[in-house]
Amino acid sequence: MTFKTKLLLITILPLIAVSILVGGTTYYQSRELVNAQTQAVEQRILSSKRQEIRNYVSLALTSIEQIYEEEPGGRIAAQERVKDIFKNLTFDYDGYFFVYRLDGTNIVHPKLPHLVGGNWWDLQDENGDYVIRNLLEEAKTGGGFHQYVWNKPSTGTVEEKLGYAIMLDKWGWMLGTGLYTDDIAREVAGIRLEMANSIRQTLLVIFLITLAATVIVGTLIAGVRFSEQRFADSKLKELTNRIFQVQEQERKRVSTELHDSISQLLVSVRYGIEMIHSEAVREPDLQSQASKCLKTLDATIAEVRRISRDLRPSVLDDMGLAAALVSLGKEFQNQSGITVNVSAEQCHNRLSEGAKTALYRVVQECVTNVARHACASEVNIDLTVGSHILTLSVEDNGVGLPNPLPRGGGLGFRNMRERMETYGGKLIIGWRASGGTRIMVEMPLDKLAAKAA
């Protein structure tokens, strides 16, 4: 796992964990709040309905009070008049009054007349509740409420109902009424749905905030990492350029030492041996040995000069890049037997000394690779100087490069690329259509020097 990935995980995972924790806590607390809120609403509505039922019962008692107390025309006549009043006394569509005797016999029921005259002491609702028994029990205690399920006239469905019953003690009647509470269930369901939507919106906001924060953090980390990488790359290029400069300086110093010191010493020694060779006419053995020494010295001097030239060709400093490439081509042809065709234009002062040296080293590396790997019979070196861009190409008719190329192209190609990138150039590795390898280099020229030229 890369450092960037670790940093990203270390930063984002706690953020996601906190967001999940906040979301879970919010969801749990919201559910608790919904339950508490709906219970409070339900109790408030039930309380309101209880008071409303008491008011209805109070009005009903007021409407029969005189008849009940005075019993004009006798008890039976008074009871009949009260029955008629209760039959016609309704509120809303589903509000009505019912009357039962203590044994469970129905006396009045405006909405369900088939119940009148029947004994419903053992009547149970869908939940197994003994409706009439329990209402009578509440009435005997001085009046009370009882919840059960009952047929709702307006819909024909069985719904929850809150009933209230009191006793008319003088006649042994139970007077009852009630309100259906299905509207409470609908209201509570609406509140739950509304709050559930609010919870979902809250969780969605938390998710969006987390997503945005994750994207921002990831972008910042990527930006920091990218900036660090660019900074590291620039420092690495500076270091690489400095290493190349130090190498060239050291090569130039060693080349100068070989040319000006060791080579001159070897030449002086050769002069001495030549004198010995000239004076040893009468000593054939000595003269033969001197001849061998001269040959060895000549070979040594030539090797020292070659090493000096490879380390730092003086023609590059004295006559420029074009002449140095021509000299390199001739020398390579003499050493390898491979035909070298050089076409080089003068770039004068439109390139820095470091850039010229880098281009020379690239060509030197290319021809070395041709000798080692290409099995070629011909190499073409072309240097073209345009108005803004210098183009260098090195082609051979050898076996070509492997296809696909190894990742990075090998150490030699990587070094060549780094040399070119140091001076703003680029190196392209490819294949010739007729077979062989093509190395292309493009490097920008100095605009100020171009104007002066």
DAFEN-V446159 format. One record per pair of residues at least 12 apart in sequence whose C-alpha atoms are under 10 Angstrom apart, sorted by the first residue. I is the first residue (numbers start at 1). J is the second residue. If there is no record, write none. Layout:
BEGIN
I|J / I|J
END
This chain:
BEGIN
3|225 / 4|221 / 4|222 / 4|224 / 4|225 / 5|221 / 5|222 / 7|218 / 7|221 / 7|225 / 8|214 / 8|217 / 8|218 / 8|219 / 8|220 / 8|221 / 8|222 / 9|218 / 11|214 / 11|217 / 11|218 / 11|221 / 12|210 / 12|213 / 12|214 / 12|215 / 12|217 / 12|218 / 13|214 / 15|210 / 15|211 / 15|213 / 15|214 / 15|217 / 16|207 / 16|210 / 16|211 / 16|213 / 16|214 / 17|210 / 18|210 / 19|203 / 19|206 / 19|207 / 19|209 / 19|210 / 19|211 / 20|203 / 20|206 / 20|207 / 20|210 / 22|203 / 22|206 / 23|199 / 23|202 / 23|203 / 23|204 / 23|205 / 23|206 / 23|207 / 24|203 / 26|199 / 26|202 / 26|203 / 26|206 / 27|196 / 27|199 / 27|200 / 27|202 / 27|203 / 28|199 / 29|199 / 30|195 / 30|196 / 30|198 / 30|199 / 30|202 / 31|192 / 31|195 / 31|196 / 31|199 / 33|195 / 34|188 / 34|191 / 34|192 / 34|193 / 34|194 / 34|195 / 34|196 / 34|199 / 35|188 / 35|192 / 37|188 / 37|191 / 37|192 / 37|195 / 38|184 / 38|185 / 38|187 / 38|188 / 38|189 / 38|190 / 38|191 / 38|192 / 38|195 / 39|188 / 40|188 / 41|184 / 41|187 / 41|188 / 41|191 / 42|181 / 42|184 / 42|185 / 42|187 / 42|188 / 43|184 / 45|181 / 45|183 / 45|184 / 45|187 / 46|162 / 46|179 / 46|181 / 46|184 / 49|162 / 49|178 / 49|179 / 49|180 / 49|181 / 50|144 / 50|145 / 50|162 / 50|163 / 50|164 / 50|178 / 50|179 / 52|178 / 52|179 / 53|95 / 53|145 / 53|162 / 53|163 / 53|164 / 53|165 / 53|176 / 53|177 / 53|178 / 53|179 / 54|143 / 54|144 / 54|145 / 54|164 / 54|165 / 54|177 / 54|178 / 56|89 / 56|90 / 56|91 / 56|95 / 56|96 / 56|97 / 56|177 / 56|178 / 57|97 / 57|164 / 57|165 / 57|166 / 57|175 / 57|176 / 57|177 / 57|178 / 59|89 / 60|82 / 60|85 / 60|86 / 60|89 / 60|90 / 60|97 / 60|175 / 61|168 / 61|175 / 63|82 / 63|85 / 63|86 / 63|89 / 64|78 / 64|79 / 64|81 / 64|82 / 64|83 / 64|85 / 64|86 / 65|82 / 66|78 / 67|79 / 67|81 / 67|82 / 68|81 / 68|82 / 68|168 / 68|170 / 68|171 / 69|170 / 75|171 / 76|171 / 79|171 / 82|108 / 83|97 / 83|98 / 83|99 / 83|107 / 83|108 / 83|109 / 83|110 / 84|108 / 84|110 / 85|97 / 85|108 / 86|98 / 86|99 / 86|108 / 86|109 / 86|110 / 86|175 / 87|99 / 87|108 / 87|109 / 87|110 / 87|111 / 87|113 / 88|110 / 89|110 / 90|110 / 90|111 / 90|177 / 91|179 / 92|179 / 93|111 / 93|152 / 93|153 / 93|154 / 94|111 / 94|151 / 94|152 / 94|153 / 94|154 / 94|155 / 94|178 / 94|179 / 94|180 / 95|110 / 95|111 / 95|152 / 95|153 / 95|177 / 95|178 / 95|179 / 95|180 / 96|108 / 96|109 / 96|110 / 96|111 / 96|176 / 96|177 / 96|178 / 96|179 / 97|109 / 97|110 / 97|111 / 97|164 / 97|165 / 97|175 / 97|176 / 97|177 / 97|178 / 98|110 / 98|111 / 98|112 / 98|116 / 98|165 / 98|174 / 98|175 / 98|176 / 98|177 / 98|178 / 99|116 / 99|165 / 99|166 / 99|167 / 99|168 / 99|173 / 99|174 / 99|175 / 99|176 / 99|177 / 100|116 / 100|117 / 100|118 / 100|119 / 100|120 / 100|121 / 100|132 / 100|135 / 100|136 / 100|165 / 100|167 / 100|172 / 100|173 / 100|174 / 100|175 / 100|176 / 101|119 / 101|121 / 101|136 / 101|167 / 101|168 / 101|171 / 101|172 / 101|173 / 101|174 / 101|175 / 102|121 / 102|132 / 102|133 / 102|136 / 102|137 / 102|140 / 102|167 / 102|171 / 102|172 / 102|173 / 102|174 / 103|119 / 103|120 / 103|121 / 103|132 / 103|133 / 103|136 / 103|172 / 103|173 / 104|117 / 104|118 / 104|119 / 104|120 / 104|121 / 104|122 / 104|123 / 104|132 / 104|133 / 104|135 / 104|136 / 104|173 / 104|174 / 105|117 / 105|118 / 105|119 / 105|120 / 105|121 / 105|132 / 105|173 / 106|118 / 106|119 / 106|120 / 106|121 / 106|132 / 106|173 / 106|174 / 107|119 / 107|173 / 107|174 / 107|175 / 108|175 / 111|151 / 111|152 / 111|153 / 112|151 / 112|153 / 119|132 / 120|132 / 120|133 / 121|133 / 121|134 / 121|136 / 124|148 / 124|149 / 124|150 / 125|148 / 125|149 / 125|150 / 125|151 / 125|158 / 126|148 / 126|149 / 126|150 / 126|158 / 127|148 / 127|149 / 128|148 / 128|149 / 129|147 / 129|148 / 129|149 / 130|148 / 131|146 / 131|147 / 131|148 / 131|149 / 131|150 / 131|163 / 132|165 / 132|174 / 134|146 / 134|147 / 134|148 / 134|165 / 135|147 / 135|148 / 135|163 / 135|164 / 135|165 / 135|166 / 135|174 / 135|175 / 135|176 / 136|164 / 136|165 / 136|166 / 136|167 / 136|173 / 136|174 / 136|175 / 136|176 / 137|165 / 137|166 / 137|167 / 137|174 / 138|163 / 138|164 / 138|165 / 138|166 / 138|167 / 138|174 / 139|164 / 139|165 / 139|166 / 139|167 / 139|168 / 139|169 / 139|173 / 139|174 / 139|175 / 139|176 / 140|165 / 140|166 / 140|167 / 140|168 / 140|169 / 140|174 / 141|165 / 141|166 / 141|167 / 142|165 / 142|166 / 142|167 / 143|164 / 143|165 / 143|166 / 143|167 / 143|174 / 143|175 / 143|176 / 144|163 / 144|164 / 144|165 / 144|166 / 144|176 / 145|162 / 145|163 / 145|164 / 145|165 / 145|166 / 145|176 / 145|177 / 145|178 / 146|161 / 146|162 / 146|163 / 146|164 / 146|165 / 146|178 / 147|160 / 147|161 / 147|162 / 147|163 / 147|164 / 147|178 / 147|179 / 147|180 / 147|181 / 148|160 / 148|161 / 148|162 / 148|163 / 148|180 / 149|161 / 149|162 / 149|163 / 149|180 / 149|181 / 150|162 / 150|163 / 150|180 / 151|180 / 152|179 / 152|180 / 152|182 / 158|180 / 158|182 / 159|180 / 159|181 / 159|182 / 159|183 / 160|179 / 160|180 / 160|181 / 160|182 / 160|183 / 160|184 / 160|185 / 161|177 / 161|178 / 161|179 / 161|180 / 161|181 / 161|182 / 162|177 / 162|178 / 162|179 / 162|180 / 162|181 / 163|176 / 163|177 / 163|178 / 163|179 / 163|180 / 164|176 / 164|177 / 164|178 / 164|179 / 165|177 / 165|178 / 234|422 / 236|418 / 237|418 / 237|419 / 237|421 / 237|422 / 237|423 / 238|422 / 239|422 / 240|415 / 240|418 / 240|419 / 240|422 / 241|354 / 241|418 / 241|419 / 241|420 / 241|421 / 241|422 / 241|423 / 242|422 / 244|354 / 244|357 / 244|358 / 244|415 / 244|418 / 244|419 / 244|422 / 245|354 / 245|357 / 245|358 / 247|311 / 248|311 / 248|312 / 248|354 / 248|357 / 248|358 / 249|311 / 249|312 / 250|311 / 250|312 / 251|308 / 251|309 / 251|310 / 251|311 / 251|312 / 251|313 / 252|308 / 252|309 / 252|310 / 252|311 / 252|312 / 252|313 / 252|314 / 253|308 / 253|311 / 253|312 / 254|307 / 254|308 / 254|311 / 254|312 / 255|304 / 255|305 / 255|306 / 255|307 / 255|308 / 255|309 / 255|310 / 255|311 / 255|312 / 255|313 / 255|314 / 256|308 / 256|309 / 256|311 / 256|312 / 256|314 / 257|308 / 258|301 / 258|304 / 258|305 / 258|306 / 258|307 / 258|308 / 258|309 / 258|311 / 259|301 / 259|304 / 259|305 / 259|306 / 259|307 / 259|308 / 259|309 / 260|308 / 262|301 / 262|304 / 262|305 / 263|300 / 263|301 / 263|302 / 263|303 / 263|304 / 263|305 / 263|308 / 264|301 / 265|301 / 266|297 / 266|298 / 266|300 / 266|301 / 266|304 / 267|297 / 267|298 / 267|300 / 267|301 / 269|293 / 269|294 / 269|297 / 270|290 / 270|293 / 270|294 / 270|295 / 270|296 / 270|297 / 270|298 / 270|301 / 271|294 / 272|290 / 272|294 / 273|287 / 273|289 / 273|290 / 273|291 / 273|293 / 273|294 / 273|297 / 274|287 / 274|290 / 274|291 / 274|293 / 274|294 / 275|290 / 276|289 / 276|290 / 276|291 / 277|289 / 277|290 / 277|291 / 277|293 / 277|294 / 278|290 / 306|331 / 309|328 / 310|328 / 310|361 / 310|364 / 312|357 / 312|361 / 313|327 / 313|328 / 313|357 / 313|360 / 315|327 / 315|328 / 316|353 / 316|356 / 316|357 / 316|360 / 317|353 / 317|356 / 317|357 / 319|346 / 319|348 / 320|346 / 320|347 / 320|348 / 320|349 / 320|353 / 320|356 / 320|357 / 321|344 / 321|345 / 321|346 / 321|347 / 321|348 / 321|351 / 321|353 / 321|355 / 321|356 / 321|357 / 321|359 / 321|360 / 321|383 / 322|342 / 322|343 / 322|344 / 322|345 / 322|346 / 322|347 / 322|348 / 322|356 / 322|360 / 322|382 / 322|383 / 322|384 / 323|342 / 323|344 / 323|345 / 323|346 / 324|344 / 324|356 / 324|357 / 324|360 / 325|342 / 325|343 / 325|344 / 325|359 / 325|360 / 325|363 / 325|364 / 325|381 / 325|382 / 325|383 / 326|340 / 326|341 / 326|342 / 326|343 / 326|344 / 326|381 / 327|342 / 328|340 / 328|342 / 328|360 / 328|363 / 328|364 / 328|367 / 329|341 / 329|342 / 329|363 / 329|364 / 329|367 / 329|379 / 329|380 / 329|381 / 330|342 / 332|364 / 332|367 / 332|368 / 332|371 / 333|367 / 333|378 / 333|379 / 335|371 / 336|367 / 336|368 / 336|370 / 336|371 / 336|377 / 337|371 / 337|377 / 337|378 / 338|367 / 338|370 / 338|371 / 338|375 / 338|376 / 338|377 / 338|378 / 338|379 / 338|396 / 339|376 / 339|377 / 339|378 / 339|379 / 339|380 / 339|396 / 340|367 / 340|377 / 340|378 / 340|379 / 340|380 / 340|381 / 340|395 / 340|396 / 341|378 / 341|379 / 341|380 / 341|381 / 341|382 / 341|394 / 341|395 / 342|379 / 342|380 / 342|381 / 342|382 / 342|383 / 342|394 / 343|380 / 343|381 / 343|382 / 343|383 / 343|384 / 343|392 / 343|393 / 344|381 / 344|382 / 344|383 / 344|384 / 344|385 / 344|392 / 345|382 / 345|383 / 345|384 / 345|385 / 345|386 / 345|390 / 346|383 / 346|384 / 346|385 / 347|383 / 347|384 / 347|385 / 347|386 / 347|390 / 347|445 / 347|450 / 347|453 / 348|385 / 348|449 / 348|450 / 348|453 / 349|445 / 349|446 / 349|449 / 349|450 / 349|452 / 349|453 / 350|385 / 350|388 / 350|390 / 350|444 / 350|445 / 350|446 / 350|447 / 350|448 / 350|449 / 350|450 / 350|451 / 350|452 / 350|453 / 351|390 / 351|423 / 351|443 / 351|444 / 351|445 / 351|446 / 351|447 / 351|449 / 351|450 / 352|423 / 352|445 / 352|446 / 354|419 / 354|422 / 354|423 / 355|419 / 355|420 / 355|422 / 355|423 / 355|424 / 355|425 / 355|443 / 355|445 / 356|423 / 357|419 / 358|416 / 358|418 / 358|419 / 358|420 / 358|422 / 358|423 / 359|383 / 359|392 / 359|416 / 359|419 / 359|420 / 359|441 / 359|443 / 361|415 / 361|416 / 361|419 / 362|392 / 362|394 / 362|412 / 362|413 / 362|415 / 362|416 / 362|417 / 362|419 / 362|420 / 362|427 / 362|439 / 362|441 / 363|381 / 363|392 / 363|393 / 363|394 / 363|416 / 363|439 / 365|412 / 365|413 / 365|415 / 365|416 / 366|379 / 366|381 / 366|393 / 366|394 / 366|395 / 366|396 / 366|412 / 366|413 / 366|416 / 366|437 / 366|438 / 366|439 / 367|379 / 367|380 / 367|381 / 367|394 / 367|395 / 367|396 / 369|412 / 370|394 / 370|395 / 370|396 / 370|397 / 370|398 / 370|399 / 370|400 / 370|436 / 370|437 / 371|398 / 373|398 / 373|399 / 373|400 / 373|401 / 374|396 / 374|397 / 374|398 / 374|399 / 374|400 / 374|401 / 374|436 / 374|437 / 375|396 / 375|397 / 375|398 / 375|399 / 375|400 / 375|436 / 376|395 / 376|396 / 376|397 / 376|398 / 376|399 / 376|400 / 376|436 / 376|437 / 377|396 / 377|397 / 377|398 / 378|395 / 378|396 / 378|397 / 378|398 / 378|436 / 379|394 / 379|395 / 379|396 / 379|397 / 379|398 / 379|436 / 379|437 / 379|438 / 380|393 / 380|394 / 380|395 / 380|396 / 380|397 / 380|438 / 381|393 / 381|394 / 381|395 / 381|396 / 381|439 / 382|394 / 382|395 / 382|440 / 383|441 / 384|442 / 385|443 / 385|444 / 385|445 / 386|444 / 386|445 / 387|444 / 387|445 / 387|446 / 387|447 / 387|450 / 387|451 / 388|443 / 388|444 / 388|445 / 388|446 / 388|447 / 388|450 / 389|425 / 389|441 / 389|442 / 389|443 / 389|444 / 389|445 / 389|446 / 389|447 / 390|425 / 390|441 / 390|442 / 390|443 / 390|444 / 390|445 / 391|425 / 391|440 / 391|441 / 391|442 / 391|443 / 391|444 / 392|427 / 392|439 / 392|440 / 392|441 / 392|442 / 392|443 / 393|427 / 393|428 / 393|438 / 393|439 / 393|440 / 393|441 / 393|442 / 394|437 / 394|438 / 394|439 / 394|440 / 394|441 / 395|430 / 395|431 / 395|432 / 395|435 / 395|436 / 395|437 / 395|438 / 395|439 / 395|440 / 396|431 / 396|432 / 396|435 / 396|436 / 396|437 / 396|438 / 396|439 / 397|431 / 397|432 / 397|434 / 397|435 / 397|436 / 397|437 / 397|438 / 398|432 / 398|434 / 398|435 / 398|436 / 398|437 / 399|431 / 399|435 / 399|436 / 399|437 / 400|430 / 400|431 / 400|432 / 400|435 / 400|436 / 400|437 / 400|438 / 401|429 / 401|430 / 401|431 / 401|435 / 401|436 / 401|437 / 401|438 / 402|431 / 402|437 / 403|430 / 403|431 / 405|429 / 405|430 / 409|429 / 413|427 / 413|428 / 413|429 / 413|439 / 414|427 / 416|441 / 417|429 / 417|441 / 420|441 / 420|442 / 420|443 / 421|443 / 423|443 / 423|444 / 423|445 / 424|442 / 424|443 / 424|444 / 424|445 / 425|441 / 425|442 / 425|443 / 425|444 / 425|445 / 426|440 / 426|441 / 426|442 / 426|443 / 426|444 / 427|439 / 427|440 / 427|441 / 427|442 / 427|443 / 428|440 / 428|441 / 428|442 / 429|441
END
